[in-house]
Amino acid sequence: MNIVVCIKQVPDTNEVRLDPKTNTLIREGVPSIINPDDLAGLEVALRLKDEDPDNRKVIVLSMGPPQAEVALREALAMGADEAILLSDRAFGGADTWATSCTITAAIKNIDYDLIIAGRQAIDGDTAQVGPQIAKHLDIPQISYAEDVALNGNVITVKRQFEDRYHILDADLPILITTLAEAAETRFMTIRGIYDAYKKDITVWGLEDVKDNLDMDNIGLKGSPTKVRRSFPKAGKGEGTLLKDVTADEAAEAILAKLKEKYFI
Ligand SMILES: Cc1cc2nc3c(=O)[nH]c(=O)nc-3n(C[C@H](O)[C@H](O)[C@H](O)COP(=O)(O)OP(=O)(O)OC[C@H]3O[C@@H](n4cnc5c(N)ncnc54)[C@H](O)[C@@H]3O)c2cc1C
Protein backbone atom coordinates (compact mmCIF):
# COMPACT_ATOMS: atom_id res chain seq x y z
CA MET A 1 0.00 0.00 0.00
CA ASN A 2 1.37 3.39 -1.00
CA ILE A 3 0.62 6.47 1.08
CA VAL A 4 1.49 9.70 -0.72
CA VAL A 5 1.98 12.75 1.51
CA CYS A 6 1.98 16.21 -0.10
CA ILE A 7 4.30 18.53 1.75
CA LYS A 8 4.89 22.19 1.06
CA GLN A 9 7.96 24.08 2.16
CA VAL A 10 6.78 27.41 3.54
CA PRO A 11 8.52 30.46 4.97
CA ASP A 12 8.38 30.67 8.75
CA THR A 13 5.48 33.12 8.76
CA ASN A 14 6.50 34.89 11.94
CA GLU A 15 9.28 36.38 9.89
CA VAL A 16 7.59 37.04 6.56
CA ARG A 17 8.09 40.46 4.98
CA LEU A 18 6.62 41.86 1.76
CA ASP A 19 8.49 43.71 -0.95
CA PRO A 20 6.45 46.95 -1.22
CA LYS A 21 7.42 47.42 -4.89
CA THR A 22 6.75 43.94 -6.30
CA ASN A 23 4.06 42.85 -3.79
CA THR A 24 5.81 39.50 -3.40
CA LEU A 25 7.18 37.74 -0.35
CA ILE A 26 10.78 38.48 0.52
CA ARG A 27 12.12 34.94 0.77
CA GLU A 28 15.84 35.72 1.02
CA GLY A 29 17.18 35.05 4.48
CA VAL A 30 13.81 33.76 5.72
CA PRO A 31 14.00 30.31 7.32
CA SER A 32 11.82 27.67 5.69
CA ILE A 33 9.84 24.98 7.45
CA ILE A 34 7.55 22.12 6.48
CA ASN A 35 3.97 23.39 6.59
CA PRO A 36 2.60 22.38 10.05
CA ASP A 37 -0.57 20.65 8.74
CA ASP A 38 1.64 18.62 6.36
CA LEU A 39 3.98 17.59 9.19
CA ALA A 40 0.95 16.18 11.01
CA GLY A 41 -0.11 14.44 7.79
CA LEU A 42 3.34 12.91 7.52
CA GLU A 43 3.16 11.70 11.11
CA VAL A 44 -0.26 10.14 10.44
CA ALA A 45 1.24 8.33 7.43
CA LEU A 46 4.28 7.15 9.41
CA ARG A 47 2.08 5.79 12.21
CA LEU A 48 0.02 3.85 9.65
CA LYS A 49 3.27 2.49 8.24
CA ASP A 50 4.53 1.55 11.72
CA GLU A 51 1.47 -0.70 12.10
CA ASP A 52 2.43 -2.73 9.01
CA PRO A 53 5.93 -1.72 7.87
CA ASP A 54 6.33 -4.56 5.37
CA ASN A 55 3.23 -3.64 3.42
CA ARG A 56 2.89 0.12 3.73
CA LYS A 57 5.17 2.66 2.07
CA VAL A 58 5.26 6.42 2.62
CA ILE A 59 6.12 8.60 -0.39
CA VAL A 60 6.52 12.35 0.17
CA LEU A 61 5.92 14.71 -2.70
CA SER A 62 6.64 18.41 -2.91
CA MET A 63 6.32 20.93 -5.72
CA GLY A 64 8.73 23.79 -5.40
CA PRO A 65 12.16 25.19 -6.20
CA PRO A 66 15.30 23.01 -5.71
CA GLN A 67 15.64 24.17 -2.09
CA ALA A 68 12.40 22.29 -1.26
CA GLU A 69 14.71 19.25 -1.22
CA VAL A 70 15.57 20.21 2.38
CA ALA A 71 11.95 19.62 3.44
CA LEU A 72 11.94 16.27 1.68
CA ARG A 73 15.20 15.21 3.37
CA GLU A 74 13.65 16.10 6.71
CA ALA A 75 10.68 13.86 5.87
CA LEU A 76 13.04 11.04 4.90
CA ALA A 77 14.92 11.47 8.18
CA MET A 78 11.62 11.09 10.03
CA GLY A 79 10.95 7.79 8.27
CA ALA A 80 9.47 8.39 4.81
CA ASP A 81 10.58 5.76 2.29
CA GLU A 82 10.76 7.79 -0.90
CA ALA A 83 10.77 11.45 -1.86
CA ILE A 84 9.76 13.15 -5.09
CA LEU A 85 10.51 16.79 -5.89
CA LEU A 86 8.39 18.29 -8.62
CA SER A 87 10.51 21.13 -9.91
CA ASP A 88 10.69 22.95 -13.21
CA ARG A 89 10.82 26.61 -14.20
CA ALA A 90 7.63 25.95 -16.18
CA PHE A 91 5.77 25.30 -12.89
CA GLY A 92 6.84 28.65 -11.34
CA GLY A 93 4.23 31.23 -10.26
CA ALA A 94 1.49 28.62 -10.03
CA ASP A 95 -1.73 29.46 -8.17
CA THR A 96 -3.76 26.75 -6.42
CA TRP A 97 -5.33 25.57 -9.68
CA ALA A 98 -2.01 25.17 -11.51
CA THR A 99 -0.39 23.71 -8.38
CA SER A 100 -3.09 21.07 -7.96
CA CYS A 101 -3.07 20.22 -11.69
CA THR A 102 0.71 19.71 -11.61
CA ILE A 103 0.73 17.69 -8.39
CA THR A 104 -2.12 15.55 -9.76
CA ALA A 105 -0.09 14.84 -12.90
CA ALA A 106 2.76 13.58 -10.70
CA ILE A 107 0.46 11.47 -8.51
CA LYS A 108 -0.90 9.80 -11.64
CA ASN A 109 2.63 8.42 -12.14
CA ILE A 110 2.43 6.74 -8.72
CA ASP A 111 0.51 3.64 -7.72
CA TYR A 112 -1.33 5.33 -4.82
CA ASP A 113 -3.86 4.07 -2.26
CA LEU A 114 -4.07 6.94 0.19
CA ILE A 115 -3.15 10.59 -0.44
CA ILE A 116 -2.63 12.92 2.51
CA ALA A 117 -2.41 16.69 2.17
CA GLY A 118 -2.39 19.31 4.87
CA ARG A 119 -5.65 21.18 5.41
CA GLN A 120 -3.99 24.51 4.63
CA ALA A 121 -0.58 26.02 3.89
CA ILE A 122 0.39 28.81 6.28
CA ASP A 123 1.66 31.09 3.49
CA GLY A 124 -0.94 30.68 0.71
CA ASP A 125 -3.66 29.90 3.26
CA THR A 126 -6.35 28.83 0.79
CA ALA A 127 -6.97 25.17 1.78
CA GLN A 128 -7.78 24.50 -1.87
CA VAL A 129 -4.96 22.31 -3.15
CA GLY A 130 -5.89 19.05 -1.38
CA PRO A 131 -9.58 19.07 -2.37
CA GLN A 132 -8.66 20.12 -5.92
CA ILE A 133 -6.29 17.13 -6.26
CA ALA A 134 -9.09 14.77 -5.17
CA LYS A 135 -11.41 16.35 -7.72
CA HIS A 136 -8.85 16.04 -10.53
CA LEU A 137 -8.26 12.38 -9.65
CA ASP A 138 -12.00 11.78 -9.26
CA ILE A 139 -11.58 10.14 -5.86
CA PRO A 140 -13.43 10.87 -2.62
CA GLN A 141 -11.97 13.18 0.01
CA ILE A 142 -12.33 13.75 3.73
CA SER A 143 -11.05 17.08 5.00
CA TYR A 144 -10.22 18.30 8.52
CA ALA A 145 -8.98 14.88 9.65
CA GLU A 146 -8.00 14.79 13.30
CA ASP A 147 -7.64 11.06 13.78
CA VAL A 148 -7.10 8.31 11.24
CA ALA A 149 -7.22 4.51 11.38
CA LEU A 150 -6.78 1.99 8.62
CA ASN A 151 -8.32 -1.44 8.56
CA GLY A 152 -7.66 -3.35 5.35
CA ASN A 153 -9.07 -1.26 2.55
CA VAL A 154 -11.24 0.88 4.83
CA ILE A 155 -10.11 4.15 6.38
CA THR A 156 -11.84 5.59 9.44
CA VAL A 157 -11.44 9.32 9.94
CA LYS A 158 -12.46 11.51 12.85
CA ARG A 159 -13.35 14.72 11.07
CA GLN A 160 -13.51 18.02 12.89
CA PHE A 161 -16.69 19.95 12.23
CA GLU A 162 -17.81 23.35 13.52
CA ASP A 163 -19.48 22.15 16.71
CA ARG A 164 -19.03 18.37 16.58
CA TYR A 165 -17.00 15.53 15.14
CA HIS A 166 -17.94 13.16 12.34
CA ILE A 167 -16.60 9.61 12.28
CA LEU A 168 -16.47 8.56 8.66
CA ASP A 169 -15.60 5.24 7.02
CA ALA A 170 -14.50 5.17 3.39
CA ASP A 171 -12.90 2.78 0.96
CA LEU A 172 -9.47 3.46 -0.50
CA PRO A 173 -8.32 5.15 -2.67
CA ILE A 174 -9.12 8.44 -0.99
CA LEU A 175 -7.54 11.81 -0.21
CA ILE A 176 -7.65 13.22 3.29
CA THR A 177 -6.53 16.61 4.53
CA THR A 178 -5.06 16.74 8.00
CA LEU A 179 -5.11 19.37 10.71
CA ALA A 180 -1.92 20.24 12.59
CA GLU A 181 -3.46 18.73 15.75
CA ALA A 182 -3.94 15.33 14.03
CA ALA A 183 -0.64 14.03 15.40
CA GLU A 184 2.33 15.27 17.36
CA THR A 185 5.30 14.91 15.08
CA ARG A 186 8.15 12.57 15.93
CA PHE A 187 11.74 13.81 16.07
CA MET A 188 14.29 12.90 13.45
CA THR A 189 16.78 10.33 14.70
CA ILE A 190 20.56 10.58 14.16
CA ARG A 191 20.37 7.33 12.18
CA GLY A 192 17.40 8.72 10.21
CA ILE A 193 19.31 11.89 9.31
CA TYR A 194 22.33 9.83 8.25
CA ASP A 195 20.17 7.53 6.09
CA ALA A 196 18.21 10.46 4.64
CA TYR A 197 21.38 11.88 3.13
CA LYS A 198 22.21 8.54 1.51
CA LYS A 199 18.80 8.29 -0.16
CA ASP A 200 18.16 9.74 -3.62
CA ILE A 201 15.43 12.27 -4.12
CA THR A 202 13.61 11.73 -7.40
CA VAL A 203 13.27 15.00 -9.29
CA TRP A 204 10.50 15.25 -11.85
CA GLY A 205 10.29 18.12 -14.30
CA LEU A 206 7.78 18.93 -17.00
CA GLU A 207 9.01 16.10 -19.25
CA ASP A 208 8.23 13.50 -16.56
CA VAL A 209 4.62 14.55 -16.00
CA LYS A 210 3.56 16.19 -19.25
CA ASP A 211 1.59 13.17 -20.48
CA ASN A 212 -0.83 13.73 -17.58
CA LEU A 213 -0.98 17.51 -17.97
CA ASP A 214 -2.84 20.08 -19.98
CA MET A 215 -0.14 22.66 -20.81
CA ASP A 216 -2.70 25.46 -20.35
CA ASN A 217 -2.92 24.60 -16.66
CA ILE A 218 0.65 25.08 -15.47
CA GLY A 219 2.76 27.87 -14.04
CA LEU A 220 1.91 31.54 -14.02
CA LYS A 221 0.23 31.42 -17.45
CA GLY A 222 -2.07 28.60 -16.37
CA SER A 223 -3.04 30.38 -13.14
CA PRO A 224 -6.46 32.04 -13.21
CA THR A 225 -5.83 33.84 -9.88
CA LYS A 226 -3.90 37.08 -10.10
CA VAL A 227 -2.60 38.82 -6.98
CA ARG A 228 -3.56 42.47 -7.58
CA ARG A 229 -2.01 43.88 -4.43
CA SER A 230 -0.53 42.58 -1.21
CA PHE A 231 0.39 44.51 1.90
CA PRO A 232 1.16 43.85 5.55
CA LYS A 233 -1.49 44.62 8.14
CA ALA A 234 -1.18 48.17 9.46
CA GLY A 235 0.12 48.21 13.00
CA LYS A 236 -2.10 49.64 15.75
CA GLY A 237 -1.57 53.29 16.52
CA GLU A 238 -0.13 54.36 19.85
CA GLY A 239 -3.52 55.40 21.25
CA THR A 240 -4.28 58.13 23.78
CA LEU A 241 -3.40 57.79 27.44
CA LEU A 242 -5.62 59.68 29.84
CA LYS A 243 -3.72 60.33 33.05
CA ASP A 244 -4.94 61.60 36.38
CA VAL A 245 -8.66 61.40 35.54
CA THR A 246 -11.51 60.11 37.64
CA ALA A 247 -13.56 57.10 36.57
CA ASP A 248 -16.42 59.41 35.54
CA GLU A 249 -14.11 61.60 33.46
CA ALA A 250 -12.62 58.50 31.81
CA ALA A 251 -16.12 57.21 30.98
CA GLU A 252 -17.06 60.62 29.54
CA ALA A 253 -13.92 60.67 27.41
CA ILE A 254 -14.60 57.18 26.06
CA LEU A 255 -18.23 58.05 25.28
CA ALA A 256 -17.13 61.19 23.46
CA LYS A 257 -14.65 59.21 21.34
CA LEU A 258 -17.26 56.58 20.46
CA LYS A 259 -19.74 59.29 19.44
CA GLU A 260 -17.09 61.10 17.41
CA LYS A 261 -16.45 57.87 15.43
CA TYR A 262 -20.22 57.22 15.11
CA PHE A 263 -20.00 53.90 16.98
CA ILE A 264 -22.85 55.06 19.22
C1 LIG B 1 -0.74 34.59 -9.27
C2 LIG B 1 -0.07 33.82 -8.18
C3 LIG B 1 1.29 33.62 -8.23
C4 LIG B 1 1.93 32.89 -7.25
N1 LIG B 1 3.27 32.70 -7.34
C5 LIG B 1 3.87 31.97 -6.40
C6 LIG B 1 5.26 31.73 -6.47
O1 LIG B 1 5.91 32.18 -7.41
N2 LIG B 1 5.84 30.97 -5.51
C7 LIG B 1 5.10 30.45 -4.48
O2 LIG B 1 5.64 29.75 -3.62
N3 LIG B 1 3.80 30.66 -4.40
C8 LIG B 1 3.16 31.40 -5.31
N4 LIG B 1 1.86 31.62 -5.21
C9 LIG B 1 1.14 30.99 -4.14
C10 LIG B 1 0.88 29.59 -4.58
O3 LIG B 1 0.07 29.57 -5.70
C11 LIG B 1 0.17 28.87 -3.51
O4 LIG B 1 0.99 28.91 -2.37
C12 LIG B 1 0.00 27.44 -3.95
O5 LIG B 1 -0.85 27.42 -5.06
C13 LIG B 1 -0.61 26.57 -2.90
O6 LIG B 1 -1.74 27.18 -2.39
P1 LIG B 1 -1.82 27.37 -0.84
O7 LIG B 1 -0.51 27.78 -0.34
O8 LIG B 1 -3.00 28.21 -0.56
O9 LIG B 1 -2.05 25.86 -0.39
P2 LIG B 1 -3.25 25.22 0.38
O10 LIG B 1 -4.32 24.90 -0.56
O11 LIG B 1 -3.59 26.02 1.60
O12 LIG B 1 -2.46 23.88 0.77
C14 LIG B 1 -3.16 22.73 1.22
C15 LIG B 1 -2.22 21.56 1.17
O13 LIG B 1 -1.92 21.25 -0.19
C16 LIG B 1 -0.57 20.75 -0.27
N5 LIG B 1 0.25 21.64 -1.09
C17 LIG B 1 0.02 22.93 -1.41
N6 LIG B 1 1.02 23.40 -2.17
C18 LIG B 1 1.90 22.37 -2.32
C19 LIG B 1 3.14 22.22 -2.98
N7 LIG B 1 3.70 23.24 -3.65
N8 LIG B 1 3.76 21.02 -2.93
C20 LIG B 1 3.22 19.99 -2.24
N9 LIG B 1 2.05 20.07 -1.58
C21 LIG B 1 1.40 21.25 -1.63
C22 LIG B 1 -0.03 20.72 1.15
O14 LIG B 1 -0.29 19.46 1.70
C23 LIG B 1 -0.88 21.79 1.83
O15 LIG B 1 -0.96 21.65 3.23
C24 LIG B 1 1.19 32.36 -6.17
C25 LIG B 1 -0.18 32.58 -6.12
C26 LIG B 1 -0.81 33.30 -7.10
C27 LIG B 1 -2.28 33.49 -7.00
The ligand as an ORCA input file, in Angstrom:
! r2SCAN-3c Opt
* xyz 0 1
  C      -0.739     34.590     -9.272
  C      -0.070     33.819     -8.183
  C       1.292     33.623     -8.232
  C       1.932     32.893     -7.252
  N       3.265     32.698     -7.337
  C       3.870     31.974     -6.400
  C       5.261     31.728     -6.472
  O       5.915     32.178     -7.412
  N       5.845     30.975     -5.509
  C       5.097     30.447     -4.476
  O       5.644     29.747     -3.615
  N       3.797     30.660     -4.395
  C       3.157     31.402     -5.314
  N       1.857     31.625     -5.209
  C       1.144     30.992     -4.142
  C       0.880     29.593     -4.578
  O       0.068     29.571     -5.699
  C       0.173     28.868     -3.510
  O       0.989     28.905     -2.370
  C      -0.002     27.439     -3.951
  O      -0.853     27.416     -5.062
  C      -0.605     26.571     -2.904
  O      -1.744     27.185     -2.388
  P      -1.815     27.370     -0.841
  O      -0.508     27.782     -0.344
  O      -2.996     28.211     -0.558
  O      -2.053     25.861     -0.394
  P      -3.249     25.217      0.375
  O      -4.319     24.897     -0.561
  O      -3.592     26.015      1.602
  O      -2.462     23.879      0.773
  C      -3.156     22.730      1.218
  C      -2.221     21.564      1.166
  O      -1.921     21.247     -0.187
  C      -0.575     20.748     -0.268
  N       0.247     21.645     -1.086
  C       0.023     22.931     -1.413
  N       1.020     23.395     -2.172
  C       1.898     22.374     -2.319
  C       3.143     22.223     -2.978
  N       3.698     23.240     -3.650
  N       3.763     21.020     -2.926
  C       3.215     19.986     -2.240
  N       2.054     20.069     -1.582
  C       1.403     21.247     -1.628
  C      -0.031     20.721      1.152
  O      -0.294     19.458      1.698
  C      -0.876     21.794      1.835
  O      -0.962     21.651      3.226
  C       1.193     32.364     -6.172
  C      -0.180     32.575     -6.119
  C      -0.810     33.296     -7.102
  C      -2.283     33.490     -6.999
*
